[in-house]
Amino acid sequence: MRTTVGIVGAGPAGLLLARLLRLAGIDCVVLECRDRAYVERRQRAGVLEQGTTDVLRAAGAGERLDREGLRHDGIELRFGRRRHRIGFPDLTGGRRVTVYAQTEVCKDLIALAETDGPPVLFDAEVLAVEDADTGAPRVRFRRDGREEVLECAYVAGCDGFHGVCRAAVPAAVSRVFGRAYPYAWLGVLADVPPSHDELVYARHDRGFALLSMRSPSVSRLYLQVPEGTGPEEWTDEEIWDELTRRLETADGWTLERGPVTQKSVTPMRSYVHEPLRYGRLFLAGDAAHIVPPAGAKGLNLAVGDVVVLARALEHERRTGSAELLDAYSATCLRRVWQAERFSHDLTTLLHRAPDATAFDDRLQLTRLDRIATSRSAAADLAEGYTGLPLG
């Protein structure tokens, strides 16, 4: 099997890259180790930056997004039982975010590929990326019990943190930067309308809490828990009781409860692999970088990567120049590190470390009060949250 770009992974990064290349007239094939049903139901991110929604619309994947996505013009910060809203458009020149689950993004892009191409091969287990430093890289994969080879001019590694593509970059040329956090998120999906019409980020002495949503009838909520916690350690009632404590306000606001349909624990880490390119292998999304989830940057960073890569490949096809491909890693890393900085700042602002002192607590509250009372501090948060320009 032969194509121009072999894309490993059918998450939002791989599927969007395939769509962008299709629109640019560049052949590609997507290889995904899971089946289609798994890809369309795995719960991940749900907050799309302004730039991400613009790209999806331009790619023809905006119809259901515009119909069902929940547009948000701000978030609410809670601390000391007080509420403070950060309004985005006024602080960012009109930018906002949209709540629309990653599962829905994948469904939309898969439907486009099914109708218009390119091929997406599910249940295709990628075994290795070979000869990445030559002009003819190869992707070995197994499908239907038979080993096959995809020959291509370029490989896009969009196969996530645990995928095989990053392993094709020799250790001698790799640099890894990372941090593990001493806490995690216990997340639940609940069949109950959200108790607030925007996301609520709460800093509490007992730990962080987040009120989010997936739709007008489904709430998504998170609690800070110790690293290594299992979801089975918390009963539904204990989760609701703790959310109520941490989200409590002095003005009588109440948290509505409902049936919990899903529980999971998300570890928190920051991670960047440099470079994002080795020969003709280009890493994108979680294969190259991880951010803690507080800043809602993971999916949006992946979109930024593949937009840069698609433009570079289209430029090379049209002009014969590899200038943009050569600049891919540096271009993406500028945005990646800004997102890492924002996500780390927001995480340490809102989460209480296990060894936090009274001095640390006062600094957190002072930082929050600064955001609540300073337009420039609020604007910095709003600009980071709604996203830097793509590319």
N, C-alpha and C positions, 0 to 999 in steps of 0.2 A: 504494500500500500504506500502511496506517495502523495504528498501535499506540500504546500509552501510553508505553512505554519502549523506545527503540531501543538495543540493546547492540552495540557494535562490538568484535569479538574473541571467539573461542571458546577462549581459554585457560581456566585454572582460575578466574580472576576473573569473566570474562563468563559462563561456564557456571554457576558457583555463584550469581551474582546472578540469572540467569534462573530457577534452581530456587527460590531464596528468594522471588522475586516470584510465581512460579507458586503456591507454597504460600500466599501472602498474597492471592491472587486478583487480581493486577495483570497485565494483558496486556503482553507484550513479544515482541520478535523479535530473534534473534541473527544478526549478519552476520559471516562469517568468510572471509577472502580465500583461505585454503588449503583443500585437500580434507580429508575426514574422516580418511583414512589418515595424512596428514601430522600432523594434530593429535594423533592417538593414538600416534604413535611418536616425537615430538620429545622428546629427553632434556633435562630441566631439573632442578628441585629434587627432593629425596627425603626431607627431614626435616620432619615435621609437628609443630607445637607442640600442646600439650594443647588449647588453645582451638580450633585448627583441626579436630582430630579430633572434638571435641564438636559443632562446627557441622555437619560432614559427616554425623555420625550423626543429628542432629536433622533434617537435610534429607532423610533416607532414603538417603544414600549411604555407609552404614557397614557394610553386610553383608560385602563382600569386603575392605574395609579391616580389619575385625575378624578376619577369617579369615586373611588373608595378610600384613597389616602386622606389622612387627617392632617390638615395644615395647621401648624402651630406658630404663633407669632411671639412666643416667649416661653420661659420656664419660671417656676417658683422656687426660691430658696427658703428653707425653714431652719431656724436656729433660735435657741432660747425661747421656744414657743411662739416666735414671731414669724410672720410671712412677709416675703419681699419678692416682687415680680421683676424679672429682667425682660423688658420688651425688646425684641430683636430688630424689626424694621427701622425704627427710629434711630437705633445705635449703629446700624450696619449699612445704611443706604438702601434699605428695602428687602434685605435677605431674610429668609425664614427657613424652617425645617418642616418635613412631612413625616408623619408616623405611618409607615407602610412596611410590613414584615418582610424580611429577607426571603422567606418561603414564597411570598407572592411575587417578588421580583424574579425569582428563579422560574416560577410557573409561567410568567409572562414571556421571559426570554426563551424558555424551552418551546412554548407554543409558536413563537416566531420562527425558531429554527426548524420545527416540524413542518411548517408551512412553506418556508422560503430557503431553508438551509442555513448554515452548513451542517454536515453530518455530526450528530452527537451520539457517540457509542457508549451506552451504559453497560454496566457489568464488565468493563474492560479494565482489568487490574494491571496497572503500569508496573513493570518489574525494574526497569532501569532506563536512564537516559545515557546514551553512549556517544562518544566522539563529539562532545559539545564544543570542543576547541578546534574543530575542523570545519570545512565548508559543507559537510554533509552529515549533520547529527542524525541519530536514530533513536527511536523510542520503542523499546521492547515491551510488549504487553501480552496478557493472556485473556482470551475471550472464548466462551463456549468450550473450555477445556483444551484449547489449542493456542500455542504461542505464535505470535505474529510480530512483525516489525513495521513501524511507520517511519518511512524515510521522509525527511523534510529539510527545508533550508534554515528554518528557525524553530526553536522550541520555547513555548511560554509555560513556565512552571507556576500554575495557579492551583496547586494541589494541597494547599494548607500547611499548617505547621508540622504535621506528622507525615507529609508526603515524601516522595522519593527524589524530587527534583533538586532540592537544596543539597542533598548528599552528592550530587554530581559535581558540585563545586569543590575543588581540592582544598584541603585544610590549609595548605601553604599560602593560598591567596585569600582566605576568608578571615574576616574580623567579626567577632560577635560581641554585642553589647546587651546587657540585660539586667533586670532586677526582678526578684520575686517578692511579693508583698505578704505580710504575715496575717492576711485575712482573705476571705472569699465572699462570694455572693450566693446566698440561698434565694433562688428565683422561683416564683410560682405563676402559673396561669390560672385565672379564676373566672368562672362564668358569672360576672357581675359588672354592671356598667361602671366605668371609672368614676371615682369620687371627686375628681377634679378634671377640668377640661384641658389642662396642660400638665406636662411632667413636673413632678415635685421632687426636689432633692433636699433631703433633710439631714442635718448634722445634729447628733444627739450624744449625750454622754454615754449611752449604752451602745452606740454604734450608728452607722449610716443606714438610711432607708430611702428607697426610691419608689414613687408611685408613677407607673407608666401605663400604657394601654396597647392593645393590638387592634381594637375596633370599638365602636360605640357600645358594644355589649360584652367585651372581654377585657379584663384588667391584667396587666403584667406588673408584678411587684417584686421588690428585692429587699433582702436584709443582709447587712454585714454580719458574717459569722467567722469564727476562728478557722484558720487554714486547716484543711484535713477533715472538716465537718462532712458528714454524710446526710443526704436529704431525709433519710429515714429517722434521723435523730430528732426531728421536729414534727409534732403532730400539727394538723391543720389549725386546731384551736390555738396552739401555742404561737403559730406563725401570725395569725390574725391579732392575737393579744399584743405581740411584740410590735407589729406594724402600727397598731393603734397608739402604743406608748411613744414610739419614735416620731410619728407624724402628728402628734397632738399639738394643737395651737390654743392660744389664750382666748380666741374669739368663738369657741364652740363648734368649730368645724368637726364633722364626723366622718369616719371611714366606713363605707358600706362593705359588708361581708357577703361572700357567696361560695359556692362549691369550688374547691381547688381541683383542677383537672390535670395538672402536671407540676412536678417538683424537680429541681435540678440544682446542682452546686457548680459554680464557675470559679475556678482558681484565677488569681489575678497576677499578671506579670507584664513587664515591659521587655521587649526584645527587638533588636535590629540586627540583621545580617548584612554585612557589606563585603563585596559590592553586590548589587542586584543583577549584575550581568557577568557571565563567564562565557567567553567565546560567542556562540550563537544561542546560548541558553539565557533567558530573561526571567527572573523571578518576579512575581507580583502577588500582592495581597498577603495573606497569612503565611505564605511560604517564605516571605522575606521579613515580615515584621508583625509584632503583636503589641497591642495597647491594652491597658486596663479598660474595662467597659464603661467607666463613669462618663467619659467624654463622647461616647457613641461614635468613635472614629474608625473602627475596624473595616466595616463594609465601605465606608466613604474613602478611606485610603486605598483600598483595592480598586475602586473605580478610578481614582486619580492615576494609579499605576497603569491601568490598561488603556486609559485615554492617551497617556503619553506614548505608550508602546504602539498603539494603533496609528497615531499620527506619524511616528517615526518610520514604521513599516510602509505606510502609504507614501511618505516623502521619498523613501528609498526606491519604491517601485516607480514613482513618477519621474524622479530626477536622476536616479542612479547614485545618489550621494548617501553615504552612511553616516553623515554628520549627526543627525538626530539619534540614530541608534547608538552611536558612540557616546552620546551625552545622556543616554537613558538613566543610568544609575545615579549620576550626579543630580539630574533634574528631579527624579523622584525623591531622592534622599533629602533634599531641601524641605520638601513638604512633609515627608515622613517625620523628620526630627522636630519640626514645628508641632505636629500632632502629638508626638511623644511628650514634648514639653507641656502642651496643654492638658493632655490626659493625666500626666503625673501630677501636675499642679492641682487639678480638680480632685484627683483621688486623695492626695494628702490634705487638701483643704477640708474634705467632708468625712473622711474615715478616722476613727479614733484608734491609734496604734495600741497594741497590748501593753507597751511600756510607757504610754503617754503620762506626762507629769502635769501638775496644775499649771505650770508655765506654758507647756505645749497647748493645753486647752485654751488658755487665754489668747495665745497667738492665733489659733484657729478662729476664735470668735472675733478677734480684732480684724483679721483678714476678711471675714464675711461682712463685718460691719463696714469696712472700707468699700466693698463692692456695693453694698446697699446705699451708701451715701455719696459715692463719687461717680460721676458720669464716665470719666475716663476709665476707671477700674471696671465698671459695668460694661463699657464698650469693648474692652479687651476680652472679657468673658464671652460676650455676644458674638464678636468676630471669630473667636476660636470655635465656638459651638456651631455656628452656621457654616463655617468652613472657609478655608483659603481658596483662592482661584485654582482650578485644575490646570496642571501642566506648567 
